[in-house]
Amino acid sequence: MIEFERVTKKYGNVIALDDVSLSLEKGKIIGVLGANGSGKSTFLKLIAGLVFPTKGKVLVDGMEVTKKISGKVAYLSELDAYYDSFTVQDMLEFYASQFSDFHKEKAHDILEFMEIQPDKKIRQLSKGGRGRAKIAFTLAREAPILLMDEPLSGLDPMVRESIVKGLISFVDLERQTIVMTTHEIDEVEPLLDEAIFLRDGKVAERVHVDELRETSRDSVVNRLKKIYKGEE
Ligand SMILES: Nc1ncnc2c1ncn2[C@@H]1O[C@H](COP(=O)(O)OP(=O)(O)OP(=O)(O)O)[C@@H](O)[C@H]1O
């Protein structure tokens, strides 16, 4: 369980998150959605312990997030932090050395599923190849919380589809929770249990995606547009 208790995060004078309180259940796939600058990445970074609240508390399983990247959390960042001369296999060994919850066998299975050859150098991979490799290394961790910042960003539709299938196939929702930010809402909507809509650092709305479809016959992307047009 992830809890935000009256969390405000400021960077200097900029308020990135503004008095947010909510809790996220285990075993769900949760989308954090909103326009550029609405606070999505900050929301994830607070859970990962990469930044800390200016006010309030973030708790994971009842424990305040205090140190950098707690063992419970695997974080996929927006940035490409690869070493170009490494092979995919070298990266895999690197991740295994850094994270005790990293499963080499699972990593190989996911790389195979995503059609990434382990002997390829990182610099030989296309942008889509790097994107898939990054996802593979994150999913190979057995961490209870997987945080993904824009996992589909800048990738073509075929690669996005392969990543979405990878998420469906390799995440263990009995034990893992995924919180992801994305602008590619149409692609991830079928995966999501819940959507949290941020606007100007506040939670504008939170919906159960199935309920939204069944009771309002609405899609997540339409809902977001309405929130931003001020219709909700
Ligand atoms: N390190 C930082 N220093 C100063 N301001 C920051 C920093 N990080 C984020 N901000 C500001 O905080 C606000 C929220 O940023 P955040 O990156 O969380 O939004 P976002 O919804 O993820 O945006 P995007 O969709 O563009 O990635 C923005 O106004 C941003 O400019």
The ligand as a MOL file (V3000), in Angstrom:
LIG
                    3D

  0  0  0     0  0            999 V3000
M  V30 BEGIN CTAB
M  V30 COUNTS 31 33 0 0 0
M  V30 BEGIN ATOM
M  V30 1 N 14.0760 19.6670 -10.4360 0
M  V30 2 C 13.1740 20.6260 -10.6420 0
M  V30 3 N 13.4670 21.9210 -10.4040 0
M  V30 4 C 12.5600 22.9070 -10.5930 0
M  V30 5 N 11.2980 22.6990 -11.0170 0
M  V30 6 C 10.9470 21.4260 -11.2860 0
M  V30 7 C 11.8570 20.3280 -11.1230 0
M  V30 8 N 11.2170 19.1860 -11.4610 0
M  V30 9 C 9.9730 19.5480 -11.8230 0
M  V30 10 N 9.8070 20.8780 -11.7190 0
M  V30 11 C 8.5680 21.6390 -11.9860 0
M  V30 12 O 7.5160 21.0440 -11.2320 0
M  V30 13 C 6.3260 20.9750 -11.9840 0
M  V30 14 C 5.8670 19.5300 -12.0920 0
M  V30 15 O 6.8510 18.8050 -12.8130 0
M  V30 16 P 6.7340 17.2590 -13.1500 0
M  V30 17 O 7.9800 16.8820 -13.9030 0
M  V30 18 O 6.4110 16.5060 -11.9350 0
M  V30 19 O 5.4800 17.2510 -14.1450 0
M  V30 20 P 5.0100 16.1600 -15.2040 0
M  V30 21 O 3.5310 16.1100 -15.1110 0
M  V30 22 O 5.7610 14.8950 -15.0260 0
M  V30 23 O 5.4250 16.8380 -16.5800 0
M  V30 24 P 5.7670 16.1460 -18.0080 0
M  V30 25 O 4.5010 15.5660 -18.5290 0
M  V30 26 O 6.2220 17.3370 -18.8150 0
M  V30 27 O 6.8650 15.1570 -17.7780 0
M  V30 28 C 6.6240 21.6340 -13.3230 0
M  V30 29 O 6.2480 22.9780 -13.2430 0
M  V30 30 C 8.1290 21.5080 -13.4360 0
M  V30 31 O 8.6660 22.5390 -14.2300 0
M  V30 END ATOM
M  V30 BEGIN BOND
M  V30 1 1 1 2
M  V30 2 1 2 3
M  V30 3 2 2 7
M  V30 4 2 3 4
M  V30 5 1 4 5
M  V30 6 2 5 6
M  V30 7 1 6 7
M  V30 8 1 6 10
M  V30 9 1 7 8
M  V30 10 2 8 9
M  V30 11 1 9 10
M  V30 12 1 10 11
M  V30 13 1 11 12
M  V30 14 1 11 30
M  V30 15 1 12 13
M  V30 16 1 13 14
M  V30 17 1 13 28
M  V30 18 1 14 15
M  V30 19 1 15 16
M  V30 20 2 16 17
M  V30 21 1 16 18
M  V30 22 1 16 19
M  V30 23 1 19 20
M  V30 24 2 20 21
M  V30 25 1 20 22
M  V30 26 1 20 23
M  V30 27 1 23 24
M  V30 28 2 24 25
M  V30 29 1 24 26
M  V30 30 1 24 27
M  V30 31 1 28 29
M  V30 32 1 28 30
M  V30 33 1 30 31
M  V30 END BOND
M  V30 END CTAB
M  END
